[in-house]
Amino acid sequence: MSSSRINRFNKERDALNEVVMKYAGKTTKKFYNLDMHAYEDGALPGKTKEMLGLVASFVLRCDDCILYHLGRCRELGVSDEEVAEALEVGLLVGGSITIPHLRRALMAWDEMA
C-alpha cells in the first residue's frame, strides 16, 4: 500500500463517516462519541490505548481499523519497536490466520514513515 493509497483510505473514511452522520440517530452518534473519547489519556496514556486498539483490530482482522490505528499510532509517536511488539502480541493471540494482516500492517507502517 503506497502513501497515496493510505491518503485515499483516509479520504474515503472521512467521506463515509460524513454519510453515516447524515443518517445517524442518537445511538450512532453516542457510539461515535464514546469511541472517540475511549482513546483519550486517562489511567492509560492515549498512545497505549491506540496500541490496544491496534492489537484488538489486528486480532479481529479488520484491515480498515488496523490502518486507522496505525495512523493514530504514527501521530502519537509510537516507535517502530512498539508497533512491532504490539503486533507480535496480536500474532500470539490471533494465530497464523493473522499473518496476512501482519504483512499489510507492517507494509503500511513503513509507508507512513
N, C-alpha and C positions, 0 to 999 in steps of 0.2 A: 504494500500500500504506500503510494507516494504521498508527500506532504500535500500535494494538490488534492489527492483523494481524501485525505484527512480533512482538509478545508471544505471539500464538498460534503463530507459526512456532517461536519458541524453546521454548515448552512442548511442542509436538509433537515437535520434535527431541530434547528430553530424554526424552520418553516412548518414542520409537522407539529411542533408544540403550539405554534400560533393557531393552527387549525383545531387542535384539541381544545385550546382555551376558548375558541369561538363557540364551541358546543358544550363546554364544561359546565356541569352543575356544581352544586355546593360540595358534594362528595369528592369529585375530581379535583376541585380547587384546594380543598383541605388536604388531600393526599399529596399534591404537588408541594404545598406549603410545608407539610410535615417532612417530606423527602428533602427539601432544601435545607431546613433547619437541623435535620439529624446530623449533618456533616459539619456543623459549626463547632468551634472549640468548646469544650466542656471539661469533664474529668479527663477525657482523652482529647489530645490536640486534633484539629481538623485534618491535619496531614495523616495521622494514624487512622482516622475514620475513613479517609479516602482509600487508604490501602486495604482496610477491611472491606469496603465496598468493592474494590477491585477483586479481591480474593473471592468474595461471595459471587460476584458476577462471573468470574472465571469458572468456579465450580458449577454454576448453573449454565455455563456455556452460552452466555448472551454476548455476542460479539459487539453489538451496539453499546451495551453497558460497559464492557471492557474498554472500548475506545474512549467513552466518556470519562471513566475513572482514570485511565492513563493520562488523558489531557489534564484533568484536575490535579493528578499527582505531579505532573510536569510543572504546572503553575505554582504548586505549593512547595517546590524544591525537593521533591523526593529524589534520592540518588539512584543511579543505575543499580547499585548493590542492594538497596532497599527494595526496589521493584523486583529484582531477581529473586531475593529471598521470599518476598510475599508470594510470588508466583510459584515458587518451589513448595510452599505450604499448600497452595491450591492444588498443585500436581499430586501431592501426597493424599490429600482429601478426595480429590476428584478422580484420580486414577488415570490410566493410559488414554481414556476417551478424551481427556482434556489436552492431549499433546497438540492436535491441530490448532487449538486456541492459543496454546503457549507459543507456537511458531508465529501466528499472526500478531499476538500481543507484543512480542519482543521485536518483530519487524516494525510495527507501528511505533513502539517506543524509540527505536533508532531513528525513524523518520521524523519524529517530533523534536529530536535534539537540535 
